[in-house]
Amino acid sequence: MKPFLPVLVWAAVIFYLSIDAGIQMPASIISGDKLGHLFAYGLLNWLVLRALDLKKQYTKKTAFAAIIVVTAYGIALEFIQLEFFPNRYFEYWDMVANFTGALLSYFAFIFISFKHNQHGFRS
């Protein structure tokens, strides 16, 4: 459980930021808001991959599952904003940014892992 504690903490931070009634960024494809989504979900996915690796459960299959779960979390939060927080916006581009961040962090994790000869893909 310890390796997943940073995952839970960061997921809670994302949840809080998603429901906070703070200032809304205007909707556009390229904005600080979208970069924030990319970073937040990229970091969340990185933390999941790191936790899986520390627990010796990292495989290509679990890595792709992590991308799916992290992206699904972002999609769920968009729907929660839509249904329960009228001062928040539901944006499809946020979901794209969430997925992109998760995917980019996967490739970065693989690159760094190979560079440090930690491991390759395990089945």
Secondary structure, 3 states (H helix, E strand, C coil): CHHHHHHHHHHHHHHHHHHCCCCCCCCCCCCHHHHHHHHHHHHHHHHHHHHHHHCCCCCHHHHHHHHHHHHHHHHHHHHHHHHHCCCCCCCHHHHHHHHHHHHHHHHHHHHHHHHCCCCCCCC
